[in-house]
Amino acid sequence: MWCVGLFVMWCGASQPAPIPDTYCQIAKPIYWAASDTRATKEQVDTHNRVWKRLCRKNKP
């Protein structure tokens, strides 16, 4: 039993750590529809302002 646990720990340690995504790598502007509620449109506008402030300079 001890050998199996050691083998599992050794195999797990050899895998590289995942690379975390940054907000600007995964975020995109959101578009609202005319049928959306005012609250939804405000949330979309808030997201888009944050995206512009943080990410637009990094986009072509």
ZAMI-738263 format. One record per residue (C-alpha): x, y, z. Coordinates in steps of 0.001 Angstrom, whole numbers, plus 500000, padded with zeros to 6 digits. Layout:
ZAMI-738263
site c1->X; c2->Y; c3->Z;
...
This chain:
ZAMI-738263
site c1->500000; c2->500000; c3->500000;
site c1->502840; c2->502391; c3->500850;
site c1->504539; c2->501816; c3->497473;
site c1->501349; c2->502604; c3->495556;
site c1->500948; c2->505898; c3->497393;
site c1->504546; c2->506855; c3->496714;
site c1->504181; c2->506004; c3->493020;
site c1->501023; c2->508135; c3->492701;
site c1->502735; c2->511077; c3->494400;
site c1->505769; c2->510737; c3->492126;
site c1->503629; c2->510614; c3->488953;
site c1->501572; c2->513606; c3->490001;
site c1->504650; c2->515722; c3->490691;
site c1->506042; c2->515230; c3->487176;
site c1->503099; c2->516962; c3->485465;
site c1->503517; c2->520682; c3->484721;
site c1->501290; c2->523120; c3->486531;
site c1->498446; c2->524530; c3->484414;
site c1->498967; c2->528040; c3->483096;
site c1->496256; c2->530336; c3->484477;
site c1->494313; c2->532495; c3->482029;
site c1->494296; c2->536209; c3->482585;
site c1->491119; c2->538248; c3->482358;
site c1->492181; c2->539789; c3->479053;
site c1->492888; c2->536384; c3->477508;
site c1->489372; c2->535146; c3->478186;
site c1->487186; c2->538277; c3->478316;
site c1->485455; c2->539756; c3->475290;
site c1->483024; c2->542633; c3->474850;
site c1->479373; c2->541702; c3->475342;
site c1->476507; c2->542966; c3->473195;
site c1->472985; c2->543405; c3->474481;
site c1->469736; c2->542971; c3->472585;
site c1->466892; c2->545454; c3->472396;
site c1->464728; c2->542966; c3->474313;
site c1->467132; c2->542888; c3->477308;
site c1->466083; c2->544610; c3->480520;
site c1->467645; c2->547907; c3->481570;
site c1->469436; c2->546095; c3->484423;
site c1->470992; c2->543635; c3->481968;
site c1->472100; c2->546472; c3->479678;
site c1->473720; c2->548254; c3->482633;
site c1->475604; c2->545086; c3->483633;
site c1->476810; c2->544640; c3->480048;
site c1->477929; c2->548282; c3->479925;
site c1->479820; c2->547841; c3->483203;
site c1->481594; c2->544732; c3->481905;
site c1->482506; c2->546488; c3->478658;
site c1->483933; c2->549513; c3->480493;
site c1->486149; c2->547221; c3->482573;
site c1->487225; c2->545334; c3->479439;
site c1->488108; c2->548588; c3->477649;
site c1->490071; c2->549898; c3->480624;
site c1->492056; c2->546696; c3->481197;
site c1->492330; c2->545022; c3->477815;
site c1->491769; c2->547326; c3->474870;
site c1->495371; c2->548564; c3->474885;
site c1->496451; c2->544903; c3->474592;
site c1->494197; c2->544123; c3->471621;
site c1->495023; c2->544996; c3->467999;
